[in-house]
Amino acid sequence: MANAASGMAVHDECKLKYQELKAKRSHRFIVFKIEEQQIVVEKVGGSTESYDDFQASLPADECRYAVYDFDFVTNENCQKSKIFFIAWSPENSRVRMKMVYASSKDRFKRELDGIQFELQATDPSEMSMDIVKGKIQLSY
């Protein structure tokens, strides 16, 4: 059964929506879930949605993967964007679910070319806007 988790299929729509986020910037975020032994798109956030909208899309008691396209302005006043991969694994989610998501994460992340940062969070405070900004500050 453990091998089944690490060999999780990735639905084509996951890669398609990710490419739209990365290249066309037509989405702000994408939330993915594991369903029937494959990773599928659960929600796509429009380009005008906020980080709060994104956080509200994550269930309180189930694991998810997500990508978020974060826009910011550097100290030199340059507009930039960084793509975050978030592994959401709330403490009150089922142990089996946590194991499946943990064992499939690296393979799924490799399918999404261009991820610049990764966050692993078990509660909203671990992926707060301050933490996101802190990761970006360290990168430039």
C-alpha positions in Angstrom: 0.0 0.0 0.0 2.9 2.4 0.7 4.1 2.0 -2.9 0.7 3.0 -4.1 1.0 6.3 -2.3 4.4 7.1 -3.7 3.2 6.3 -7.2 0.2 8.6 -7.0 -1.0 9.7 -10.5 -1.1 13.4 -11.3 -4.2 14.4 -13.3 -3.3 16.4 -16.5 -5.4 19.3 -15.3 -2.9 19.9 -12.4 -0.1 20.6 -14.8 -2.2 22.6 -17.2 -3.6 24.9 -14.5 -0.1 25.3 -13.0 1.3 26.3 -16.4 -1.5 28.9 -16.7 -0.6 30.3 -13.3 3.1 30.4 -14.1 3.2 31.6 -17.7 0.0 33.5 -18.2 -0.5 34.6 -14.6 -4.2 33.9 -15.0 -4.6 32.4 -11.5 -3.4 33.6 -8.1 -3.5 30.1 -6.5 -4.4 26.5 -7.1 -5.4 24.0 -4.4 -4.9 20.3 -5.1 -6.2 17.2 -3.4 -5.7 13.5 -3.6 -8.9 11.7 -4.8 -9.2 8.1 -5.9 -5.4 7.5 -6.1 -4.6 10.6 -8.1 -3.9 14.3 -7.5 -6.5 16.6 -8.9 -7.3 20.3 -8.9 -9.8 21.2 -6.2 -9.9 25.0 -6.5 -8.4 27.7 -8.7 -8.2 31.2 -7.3 -8.6 34.1 -9.8 -5.8 36.6 -10.3 -7.6 39.2 -8.1 -8.0 36.9 -5.1 -6.0 37.6 -2.0 -3.8 35.5 0.3 -6.7 35.5 2.8 -9.0 34.0 0.1 -6.3 31.4 -0.5 -6.0 30.5 3.2 -9.8 30.3 3.5 -9.8 27.7 0.7 -7.8 25.2 2.8 -10.0 22.8 4.8 -9.4 22.8 8.6 -9.2 19.0 8.9 -7.9 17.7 5.6 -4.5 17.7 3.9 -4.0 19.6 0.6 -1.2 20.8 -1.7 -1.3 24.3 -3.1 0.7 26.7 -5.1 0.4 30.5 -4.6 1.8 33.2 -6.9 3.0 35.9 -4.6 3.6 39.4 -6.0 5.9 41.9 -4.2 8.0 44.9 -4.7 11.8 44.7 -4.0 13.8 47.3 -2.1 14.9 48.6 -5.5 11.2 49.2 -6.4 11.0 46.3 -8.9 7.8 44.3 -9.2 8.5 40.6 -8.8 6.6 37.4 -8.3 7.6 34.1 -6.6 5.7 30.8 -6.7 5.2 29.0 -3.4 4.4 25.3 -2.9 2.4 24.7 0.3 2.0 21.3 1.9 -1.0 21.7 4.2 -1.3 19.0 6.8 -3.5 20.2 9.7 -2.8 18.5 13.0 -6.4 17.2 13.3 -6.4 15.5 9.9 -6.4 11.7 9.8 -3.0 10.0 10.2 -3.4 7.9 7.1 -4.2 11.0 5.0 -1.0 12.7 6.4 1.1 9.7 5.4 -0.3 9.6 1.9 0.2 13.3 1.3 3.7 13.2 2.8 4.8 10.3 0.7 3.5 11.8 -2.6 4.7 15.4 -2.1 8.2 15.3 -3.6 7.1 13.5 -6.7 4.2 15.9 -7.2 6.4 18.9 -6.6 8.8 17.7 -9.3 5.9 17.8 -11.8 5.5 21.5 -11.2 8.5 23.1 -12.7 9.4 26.5 -11.4 8.5 26.3 -7.7 10.7 28.8 -5.9 9.7 28.2 -2.2 8.1 25.5 -0.1 6.1 25.9 3.1 4.9 23.0 5.2 2.1 24.0 7.6 0.0 22.3 10.2 -2.0 25.4 11.2 -2.6 28.8 9.6 0.1 30.5 11.7 2.8 28.4 10.0 1.9 30.0 6.6 1.1 33.5 7.7 1.8 36.5 5.4 4.7 37.4 7.7 6.3 34.0 7.1 5.8 34.3 3.3 7.4 37.7 3.3 10.2 36.5 5.5 11.1 33.8 3.0 11.1 36.3 0.2 13.2 38.8 2.1 15.9 36.1 2.4 15.9 35.5 -1.3 16.9 38.9 -2.7 
